[in-house]
Amino acid sequence: MQPISSYDVIVTGVGSMGSSACYFLAQRNYKVLGLEQFDIPHELGSYGGQSRIIRRAYFESPDYVPLLNRAYDNWLQLENQTGSKLYFKTGLLYHGNPDHPLIKGSKLAAALYNIHLNGLSIEESVKKFPQFKLPAGFTSFLEPDAGFITPERAILTYIEAAIKKGAAIRTKEKVIGWKKENGNIKVVTVKNTYSCKKLIITAGAWTGKIIPHLENSLHVTRQIIAWMKPGKEESFMLQNFPCWMLAPEEKGGVYYGFPILPADRFNGPVGLKVAHHYPGLVTDPDTVSRAITKNDEEEIRAILKKYLPIANGEILGLKTCLYTNTSDENFMIDHLPGYDGGIIIACGFSGHGFKFVSVVGEILADLAIEGKTKLPIEFLRLSRFA
């Protein structure tokens, strides 16, 4: 039997939050091991798909804005340290009825935190962004400092930087069990057994399988992302078109999309990316159907036909991803009760978490090493469900 390898901190799940946590721990000169059941990166979880919106006017809750401010700073710092371009400032166009949570919540966050928004009359919106067909009564505005992050590139950048600073990363090594033992935590994988002082669990859709008593608090859903071939493609290219979010009158949630990203600078697929931010069908991450159905296609097309008809062309790509939803759609970031601060979790990012990767990794390192963080996460603690 191989001797048990010992670490200061083990991170299980080296995707979005896990890759960042490994980096921040290694940066502080702690002995860290990252364990990932798949390759890095991969398309089986929540972060795949080329691009993720980043914005400050946070309609979900203004409580997130201080964390977003730190996230923006940390993304810039990572770019400066590594020379990798990860954040692309395109602006973010908002469309919806004035009383919709997307519109009301974004304006509230902007007012509370002095976030600049450019208001647009319907006439101005139609003139500046004629790609959209908006009904009477809609309001529009632009958040100029918003844009997108490239998720796969961001994760690889964090991992590369973490390894340079001494982190050990193991791929295709699934965690099958863990327990507190003799003051340490023993972590068992399909290949080996390890020991650590602190364990960070950032397992995304698999969190409920690693922490069974959280399984009923987290609901994994199947989501669809589409890439379209629009008419007048040039008007949708990166230099000509912003990211956007639109609250439809007839469906729950928010539809969103990105400009067409040039293939010589970005990973595929090619085309205009469109998706629906709303929980889909509840599923199991190990058995989720990744086959695309006619209904999947029609759900995307129905909204495009009404609000973005010029984009309703040939489908160039359709993919599935996973949301891990909490009951209030806010994240869970905390110490797991009953383990004397030895287990730290970050989960339940409910489809709006990736923009926070650069700050969540810092928070997780704080919680593991210091037992606390100066960053404002009280509203994300587990105690809110007590």
C-alpha positions, 0 to 999 in steps of 0.5 A: 500500500502506498503511504498516505500523502499529506497536504495542508488543504485538499480541493475536490472539484477543480472546475470554476471555484476549485481552480481559483481556490487552488491558485489562492492557496498555492499563492500563499505557500500552502501545500495544496492538492486539487482533485478532479474527476474529469479532465481540465477543462471539460464540458460535463459540468456548469462552466463549459461553453466559451463565454460567461457574462460579468456585470455589476448592476446585479438584479439578483441582489445588491448584496453581491455588488461588493463581491463583484467589485472585488471580482473585477479587481481580481480578474484584472490582477490575474490578467496582469500576472499571467498575461492572459486576456480573460475579460472582454468589455463589450457592454451589456444591453438590458431589455424588459418591462419596467417592473420585471426583476431584471430591470428593477433589480439592476436599477436598484443595484446601480443606484445603491452602488453608483454603477453607471447605466446608459438609459435608452429610449425605445427609439434610441434602442431601435436605432442603435441596436436594430437587431432586436424587435421590442414590444411597446412598453419595454425599457432598455439600458446599457451597462458599459463596463459589463462584458464576458469572461472566457471560462475554459481559458480562465480555469486553465490560467488559474491551474497553470498559475497554481502549479507554478506556485507548487500546487499538485493537480490530479485529473481523472481521480474521483473522490469516493469518500472522506471523513475526519480522523485523528484531527485530520481529514482522510480523503479517499479517491478511486486511485489513492488515499490522502490526508489534509488539515482542511478540505474544500469541496467545490464539486458543482453538480456533484456536491450532493453526492459528496455531501449527502445531507445537502442533496435535498438542498440542491437541485441540479437542472439540465440547461441548453445553450445554442449557437445560431447563424444569424442574418447580417452576421457582421452586425453581430460580431464582437466589435459591433454587438454587446452582450445582452439580457432580455426578460420576455413577457411570456416566459419566466427567467431571462434570455441572454446572449453574446456577440459572435466571437472570431474563431482565430481568437476564441474556442468554438463553437462558432456563431451567435450564442443564446441561452435561457437563464431559468431552471430546466428539468431536474436531473442527475449529473451522472445520468443527464441526457445530453441528447438534444431534442426538438423541444430544446431547439424550439424553446430557443427559436420561439424567443428569437422569432419574437425578439431577435428574428434576424438571429433565428437562422441555422443552428450551428451548435447545441450543448447541455450544461448543468445548474446547481440550484439552491431554494433561494438561488443564492450561493452557499459558501461556508464551513460545513457544520460539525467539523470544527472548521475543517470542511469548507464548501462552495456550491449552489451557484444557480447559473450565475456564479462564474463571474465570481470565480476570482473572488470565491477562490480568495474567500475559500482560501481565507476560510481554510487558512484563517477560519474567516474572511473580510469579504461580505458573505454573511448572506451566503452562509448556511445559517440562512436555511436554519 
